Amino acid sequence: MNDERMDCLIHRALADTDDPKVSTEQCRCPVSCPVTKAMFIFEGKWNVQVLFMLFTFHSLRFGELQKHVPGISKTMLSATLRKLEEYGLVHREQFNEIPPHVEYSLTEGGNALKAVFAEIAKWSSAYMKP
């Protein structure tokens, strides 16, 4: 494979995997690099905090989620949840009861990020000062 993309560590990692769902065709360095696409999840001030709270509590109403993410405004929480829904990481379920309410939880894709958070925790324990 004489491809200039092989200079990319991510492209090489994709080429070396045995996972049938992963292929080097997913990598169009740098425009559609899988890492570049995934980094959108971690950009912004609130995405990771909202995801982490949903990992912790599994399902939360809007107001409960706002209480668990200190400093986030209703407008910002709403925008963050919408964006995470677009990414396919958060599920929004509306209950048409009296009073009506909405609950947020992680999708299968959102739950798959647990391994990423576990690795971040290991890294933090090893390298971050207490």
N, C-alpha and C positions, 0 to 999 in steps of 0.2 A: 504494500500500500504506500505509494509515493504521494503523500498528501501533506501539504504544508500544515494542515491541522494537527498532524501528529506531534508538532512542537507543543501543543496544548496538553497539559497534564490531565485535564478533565477528559479530553478526547481519547487519550491513551487509556485512561481508566475505563471508559465506556467500551473501548475495543477489547479490553482484557476481561470483562465480566462474562459470566455464564448465564446471567439472567435473560431469559428470552424476551422480556418486556423492554429491555434496554438495547439500544443499538447506536452505532456511531452516526447514523442518519439523523439522530436527534440533535446532533451538535453541528451547528453552522457557525463556527467561531468567527467573531465573538457575538454576532447578532442574536442567535437563538441558542446559545450555550445553555445547557440545563442549569448550571450554577447561576448564570445571569438571571434566568427566568425565576429560579427559586429565591433569589435575593430580594425580589419584590415583596415577598411575604414578610421578610425581616426588616424592610425599610419602614420609616415612620416611627413615631414615638410609641404608638399604642398597640400595633398588631400583635407583637409577641406577648405583651402583658395580657391582652384579651384572650389569646389562645391558651396561655398558661392557666388563667382562671377557669377556662372551660375544661382543661385537663383535670384541674383540681376538683371542681364541683360537678362535672359531667353535664349538668343542665342548669341554666340560670335564666331568670326573668331579667328584663332590661334593667330595672331598678337595682336588683341584687348585683348584677354585673357591674353597674356603675359604682356601687358601694365598695366592691372588691378591687376596683382599679382607681386608686386615689388620684385626684386631680383631673380626671377626664370629664369633659363637659358632655351634656346630653347630645349636642350636635356632633361632637367628635366621636362619641361612642357609636352613634347611629351611622356615621360615615364609615367608621372602621368596620363595623359589622357588615355593612353593605359590601364593602370591598372584599372582606374575607368570604362572604357568600359568593361573590363573583369568582374568586379563586377556587371555589368548591371545597372550602375548608370548614365552613360553618353552616349549620342547618337552622333555619328559622321555622318554628311551628306556631301557628296562630290557633288559639283555643277560643271558639265562639261560645263562651259561657257568660254568665253574669257574675261578676264583671269579666269582660273579655281580657285575655292576656296573651303574651307572646313569650315563648321560651326559646333559648338558643343552646345548641349543643354542637359537638364536632361531628363532621361527616367521617366516612371511612378514610378519606384523604387527610383530614385533620388529625384523626387518631394515629395515622401512620407517622406523624411528626413526633410522637412520643419518644421514639428511638433517638431522634435528633436532640431533643431536650435532655435525654439521659446522657448522651455524649457531651453535651454542653456542661451538664452538672459534673461529670467526671473531670473534664478539662478545668473547670472553675476550681474544683477541689484541689487539683494538682498545681495550678499555676497562679491563681488569684490570691492576693494577700487577704487574711481574715479581717 
